Amino acid sequence: MEHEMKENRVRTIREKMGLTLSAVAIASDTEPGLLSLVERGKRCSPKVQQRISAALGVPVKKLFPEG
């Protein structure tokens, strides 16, 4: 269940902000395929977590509480 919560946070926040996956990928300098995997629960490096969080304007700990 924790795995699902992480995936939903990234996607849910992105969608609530009205942003496309492509827009967040560009803003975070992340490949769209990797961002899609992260949204589906794949773990990513702290560096990628920081870039996605910055692109969404959300603290890392809110998107990735498990680190």
N, C-alpha and C positions, 0 to 999 in steps of 0.2 A: 504494500500500500504506500509506503514512503516513496518508493520508486515512482508510482503514479503521481504523487503530490508534486514531485520535482518537475516532471514533464508538464503538468498542468500549469504550474506557476509561470514558466517561461512563455508558453503559448497563450495562456489566459491573459497575462499582462500585455503581451504584444497585440493581441486581438482587441483588448479593451482600449488600447491606445490608437487603434485603427491603422496599425502598421502591417505591411506585408512582410512575409518572411524574407523576401529579397531586399527590402529596405533595411531591415535590421541586419541582415548579412553584410550589406555594403557599409552601414554605419559602424559595425563592429569588426570590419575587416576579417570576416569569417566566411568560409564557403557556405552557400545556401544548403548544400547537402549535409554539412556538419551541423549547422543550426537545426535542420530538420531532425537529425538524429538526437540532438540534445533535447529537443522538444518531446521526443518519444522516449526519453529516459536514459540515453547513453551518457555516461560520465565523460567529462572533458577536463582539460588541464585548468589549473587556477588562472593562467593567463587568458584563456578563452572565456572563462567565467567572468573575469574582470571586464573584458571587452564587451561581452553581451550585456552585462549589468550597466556599463557606462552608456551603451547605445540606448538602453531602455530607461536610463535615469533612475535605476532602482539599486539599492544596496546589494552587494553580492550575497550577503547572509539571508536576504529575503528570497532570492531566487534559488540559492544553493545552500540551504541551512546545514546540510550534512558535510559541507566543505568540499 
